[in-house]
Amino acid sequence: MSRRRGKPSDLVGVQQTLTPVLKAKALDNRLPDPILGDEYAELAMRRLDPDYDSGRFGTSQLGLSAVVRAKAFDDWARSFVADHPDAVVLNLGCGLDARVFRIDPPAGVDWYDLDYPSVVDLRRQILPARENYTLIGADVTELAWLEDVPRDRPVLMIAEGLVPYLTEAQVWQLLTTVVDAFPSGQTAFDTVSVSAWRMSKWDPVARRYNARFECGFDDPAALADWHPRLEYVDEAPMNDAPELLAKAPTGVRRLYRVMNLLPGFRHSSRIVRFRF
Ligand SMILES: C[S@@+](CC[C@H](N)C(=O)[O-])C[C@H]1O[C@@H](n2cnc3c(N)ncnc32)[C@H](O)[C@@H]1O
C-alpha cells in the first residue's frame, strides 16, 4: 500500500516555519478591513490545523508584520508583471502562500513557486493548480532547478521569509547565478540584522521548529556589490509600516509603537529590492 504524500506532519525543521506566517495571513483575512485579504490563507490554515484559532493565543494578531511584508512583495510583483507581461516570476520558499492567486498575473507571465518537495506535495493537496503556473519541489540552493525555467525573458525573483535560513555563501550563489542567467529583472527579499541572526538561537519559535537563521545583514543594500549588474532600488517598511500601525488591533498597534522605539527591533528585518 502506498503511503499518502503531502501531509502537514511530513514537514520538518525550517519547512514548519511556513505555518506562523500563514496563520498571520489567515487572521488578517478576518479583520473588518484586512491588509492582505487572502481567503486562500484561511482555507490553507484550516486544512493545516482545524483548531488554529482556538486556545489562548488562537486569534493573536502579533504576526501582522508578516502580512505587511507579504503586501510589500505583492505590490512590487503587481507592478513588475504590469510592466513586463512576458515575465518569468520565481517565488522561492513559497510555503503555502497564495501570492499567484492574489496577483493573478496576465497569461503571458510564467510563474514558478519553489519549495522543498514535501512542502510542494502538501501544497498540491491544499491549493488549486492554474494555467502558466509550475510548482518546483527542490532545495533552492541546488541550482539545477533553474535549468527547467525559461531564461530569455525578464525575471522577478521573490524570496519571502527565505534568505535568513540560507548561509551567506548560499545567498551569494543564488543571487549571482540568477543575475547571470537572465537578461534583466528585479529581485526582492527580506533579510534579518546581524543581531537578529545571532539572537535566533534563543528564539522560542526557531527552537520549536529547529530552524535557526544562518545569515544576517545590517546593510542589505550593500548586497548590490555582489554583482556588477545588480543595483539597489529601495526598501519597504515592515515593523513600522504605516499600514500596520493604522490597521492592527489596538493592543498590537501599541506593542509595535513601543517596540519600534528600539532601533534593534525596527530594523531587525528589512525588505529590499534590486534590479539588474
Ligand atoms: C518562513 S517560511 C515562508 C513561506 C512563504 N514565503 C510565506 O511568506 O508565507 C520559509 C519557507 O522557506 C522554505 N525553505 C527554507 N529553506 C529552503 C531551501 N533551502 N529550499 C527550498 N525552500 C526552503 C521553507 O520550507 C518554508 O516554506
The ligand as an SDF file (V2000), in Angstrom:
LIG
                    3D

 27 29  0  0  0  0  0  0  0  0999 V2000
    9.0300   31.4560    6.7530 C   0  0  0  0  0  0  0  0  0  0  0  0
    8.5030   30.3280    5.5180 S   0  0  0  0  0  0  0  0  0  0  0  0
    7.9040   31.4800    4.2960 C   0  0  0  0  0  0  0  0  0  0  0  0
    6.8920   30.8760    3.3830 C   0  0  0  0  0  0  0  0  0  0  0  0
    6.2800   31.8600    2.3780 C   0  0  0  0  0  0  0  0  0  0  0  0
    7.2610   32.5120    1.5690 N   0  0  0  0  0  0  0  0  0  0  0  0
    5.4430   32.8870    3.1000 C   0  0  0  0  0  0  0  0  0  0  0  0
    5.8970   34.0200    3.2830 O   0  0  0  0  0  0  0  0  0  0  0  0
    4.3310   32.5440    3.5230 O   0  0  0  0  0  0  0  0  0  0  0  0
   10.0560   29.7960    4.8060 C   0  0  0  0  0  0  0  0  0  0  0  0
    9.8780   28.8160    3.6560 C   0  0  0  0  0  0  0  0  0  0  0  0
   11.1560   28.6490    3.0140 O   0  0  0  0  0  0  0  0  0  0  0  0
   11.3030   27.2820    2.6930 C   0  0  0  0  0  0  0  0  0  0  0  0
   12.7450   26.9790    2.5930 N   0  0  0  0  0  0  0  0  0  0  0  0
   13.7050   27.2070    3.5260 C   0  0  0  0  0  0  0  0  0  0  0  0
   14.8980   26.7920    3.0660 N   0  0  0  0  0  0  0  0  0  0  0  0
   14.6770   26.2980    1.8190 C   0  0  0  0  0  0  0  0  0  0  0  0
   15.5100   25.6880    0.8400 C   0  0  0  0  0  0  0  0  0  0  0  0
   16.8370   25.5320    1.0480 N   0  0  0  0  0  0  0  0  0  0  0  0
   14.9580   25.2880   -0.3250 N   0  0  0  0  0  0  0  0  0  0  0  0
   13.6210   25.4450   -0.5600 C   0  0  0  0  0  0  0  0  0  0  0  0
   12.7810   26.0160    0.3420 N   0  0  0  0  0  0  0  0  0  0  0  0
   13.3000   26.4240    1.5160 C   0  0  0  0  0  0  0  0  0  0  0  0
   10.6320   26.5440    3.8530 C   0  0  0  0  0  0  0  0  0  0  0  0
   10.3310   25.2100    3.5250 O   0  0  0  0  0  0  0  0  0  0  0  0
    9.4160   27.4260    4.0970 C   0  0  0  0  0  0  0  0  0  0  0  0
    8.3070   27.0400    3.3240 O   0  0  0  0  0  0  0  0  0  0  0  0
  1  2  1  0
  2  3  1  0
  2 10  1  0
  3  4  1  0
  4  5  1  0
  5  6  1  0
  5  7  1  0
  7  8  2  0
  7  9  1  0
 10 11  1  0
 11 12  1  0
 11 26  1  0
 12 13  1  0
 13 14  1  0
 13 24  1  0
 14 15  1  0
 14 23  1  0
 15 16  2  0
 16 17  1  0
 17 18  1  0
 17 23  2  0
 18 19  1  0
 18 20  2  0
 20 21  1  0
 21 22  2  0
 22 23  1  0
 24 25  1  0
 24 26  1  0
 26 27  1  0
M  CHG  2   2   1   9  -1
M  END
$$$$
